[in-house]
Amino acid sequence: MNELFKALNDETRREILNNLKRQDMSAGDIAELFNISKPSISHHLDILKKADLVRSEKKGQFVVYSLNTTIMDDLLQWILTFK
């Protein structure tokens, strides 16, 4: 759970998740949406992967990232226990 909250704590990572909500994207496609370096985007994607918020799949020479909605469902269920 700590990795999940760490990942969600950053605005750039939350924006990456919002973009992946619309469609799966390569790291290069994601990087084009931000005014930061590609290594920084890679770092953010690594944190999101460690938190299991995104999944990656090698397609040819590209790595395509997708949103892992299962972990979001788990988080929502946990939050609802406090209601």
Salt bridges, closest charged atoms under 4 A:
ASP10 OD2 - HIS44 ND1 3.78
